[in-house]
Structure formats: structure tokens, C-alpha cells
Amino acid sequence: MKNQIITTPLNRHLKISQQTKPITVQIGNENRTP
């Protein structure tokens, strides 16, 4: 799943989450983060 699938305002939040990996893990966008 990439951010391209999400066309909602959450997409902006996901871009911010890339800087704050812990949040991205909760979203399940990137499980690579420990």
C-alpha cells in the first residue's frame, strides 16, 4: 500500500508520518519501523 491509494486529507498526514515513523507504524503504512 502506498500513499497513492489514499486520496483523502490523510495523505498529507501520511507524508508527515514519514518524518515521524512511529505514527506511520500505527497507520500500518510502513511496518519496517521497529
SENUPA-172598 format. One record per residue (C-alpha): x negated, y, z negated; residue in three letters. Coordinates in steps of 0.2 Angstrom, whole numbers, plus 2048, in hexadecimal, padded with zeros to 3 digits. Each point is the difference from the previous one (the first is absolute). Layout:
XYZALA...
END
This chain:
800800800MET7F9811805LYS8078117FCASN806801812GLN80F7F57FBILE80580C7F2ILE80780F809THR8078087F0THR7F980E7F5PRO7F87F17F7LEU7F380080EASN7F98107F9ARG7FF7F87EFHIS7F77F1807LEU7F380B808LYS7FD8087EFILE8007EE7F9SER7F17FC80BGLN7F680D7F5GLN8087F87F0THR7FE7EE803LYS8097FA7F0PRO810807807ILE7FE7F8810THR7FF7EF7F7VAL8118037F8GLN807804811ILE7F97F0807GLY7F980980FASN7EE7FB7FCGLU7FD7F17F4ASN7ED801803ARG7FE80B7F1THR7FC7F67F1PRO
END
